[in-house]
Amino acid sequence: MPLSTEVLVIGAGPGGYVAALKLGQLGKKVLLVEKDRLGGVCLNDGCIPSKGLIHLGDLLHKARKAKTQGFEAPDLRLNWAKVQDWKDVMVAGLNRGIASLAKANAVAVLAGTAQLSAAHEATITTATGQETVSFEHAVVATGSRPIAIAGFAFDGNRIISSTEALKLREAPPRLLVIGAGVIGLELGTLFAKLGSQVTIVEFLPQILGGVEPDLLGPVSRGLQRLNVEVMTASKAKNFTASQGGLLVTVQTPSGDKTLETDKILLSVGRVPNSKDLGLEALGISCDSKGHILVNDHHQTKLPHVYAIGDVIGPPYLAHKASREAVVTALHIVGRPAQTRGVIPAAIFTDPEIAVVGESEAEARARGAEIIVGRFPFTALGRAHAMRETEGFVKIAADKNTHKILSGAIVGPDASDLIGELCLAVKLGATLEDLGSTVHPHPSLSEALAEAAEAALGEALHILPPGRPK
């Protein structure tokens, strides 16, 4: 007998499973189809395992740095194979957690791949055959996958993606990273802390393309302290196998160079998983890169078919997908229209970078008059107590209204601190609102209030611009 559901959700990543849970919570009959594991790339091969491994690498690195403060542990090391075992157990536990939440919200889960076969019908291919399911609404949340480049096809051994990198049982002696974007820098930094000799090759003239240049200095210095070689404006052309490893030819501004490495981590971007979904036959359009085209409510050309997350385009962020999932679920049940809202970004380099709102350059490009406040962690007592003084907080606000437009943090725990600035931007808070908010002392969050006061020329713990030191 054909299956029937009110809402079919395709893909159980941070977009799909959140949409399914919300719809179940709202009383809809939901079928969630996933070809692999609940949680998608984020939980199983991306955000969660990478941050777990990065956290342990940071602990090792910080402990080694603390020798001058009296921390003595001469045999300090990480058993990386045991770390990997712990990571797998952690991820499995979170998988079970999603399954429990699905059951609690009456969401049916089916393992398989889905293809839209008619306007209100899909074919589900499972391990035992095929099922036909009819639906009133559908939500496509199939995510994205790593993209390869000419001459560097993934083989899972020599040429690896972030998926294989996060499963390595030991750190390679030498690692060449192609791509100095978020994933390349995060994992390159991790393996450098584990003892790998890391080289990063980036085609663009700067690391982390798209990030404001003034945020990059602390990260670049951090890479230098880890002896990571960064080659910008350079291109990996090809590689050959040798007795000692892999020989990679890199085109640089000063000519071709040959680098020797043990593994190549390719992290040059991602491509949406929009093929083989039956979209074309139903008249659902994609852009030139394969992203499904949707309106402000995430509806495709078929209004009852929605799409969310990576498959509709960047930024490729789990929290963006989850927010779109909630907005979509509410729209399906007829709740008042909502928007995705302010989407922050966090980069887990050393130090971390986190941003929210439009950049200084974007604000000025649209003709806005802005004032900017900056407060360095070197002027913060808690940062000195943690030995994490690299970086700063920067806040931009409208010059006339003092309404906070954006925030950027490069420094310790930036990914956690940015939440307060997200709320400030969302609520339209002013510099005075943030500056007069009492923060605990000593804490890193004090830098947020100080940055707001700096924009007003009233910061107490740094000298105003132009005043003699």
C-alpha angles and dihedrals in degrees: 000000000000115000120241130200139162094229128021114200116195113203128024102220124119089293101043102041092044090051090050093049093047093048090049089049089052091054101259124140103242135189114195115198121195127170096201130012132336111262095040124221093329096062101030107032108008139024101020103040092040093052091047091054093041090052092055091045088052092051091053092047094047092048090053091049090052094067091099089055093055102270104145120189109136095182096045111153144134122244093220095191089056090046089055091050090052091048092053092050091049093051092046090053092053090048089057089048092058090047090053092049091050091052092047090053094046092247113156114220124205125184110224147073123285131214124184106237100172138003092276101017139075137185116227117202112204135174090270101042140285134323129193117217128187121207143179095214133013132200118201111206103156098142127203142285136216116278124225128214132219112287095014108076114171113256099167093238115051097013108040139175126216088273093065093036090060090054100050110129091210137018112261114241089233127023127184114199118199108203128035095214125119098290095041094051095042094052095036089055091047095053092044088058089050091056104266119141099237129198121182122201117197127182094205123074092248139036118253096023112218094029115115107265095230090063093058101067097080091046093049091051090049091054091049091053088054090051092243112159112219118196111191126185085030135122131209104226106180145322140222132198118248135179090260097045134281126341112211124193112215125189109218134175088261096048139277118327131190117223127189120216143156099224137013119218109201113203109155100133145296136269126213121255096232102125124102093021095112093245100138094053089056094047094249108151132220131192124246091277095050099259113146111244115234139167128239090284091051092251120147124214085287100065093210092055114077132185129200142171129021093346091070094048146273149359087070096209129144093218091051090055092047093051091048088050093057093044090050094048091052091049092051092056092045100254117155112287114270132186130230090249130202113344117201125199128216128193117196099213123127103293101022124237124212129174139177133182129011119328125245090257093050092049093049092045090061090050099257120154107225141177121211130208124195129187122184123219088227086076094053122093095209091053090055091048088054094042088235104120099138115113141016147238119250126191127185122198139174108273095223104038098026087224109158110246102175147351135207130188128187111179145059117348092356091152090061098039094053092072092078091053090048089058092046092053093043094050095041093242119180131231088254091054093054096037092053094047109108112234125194118263128256097025140120090239090072086077090068094059091042091052090052090050090047089058087056092046091246106105111137103199099053130050115257114249111279097017113126115252 
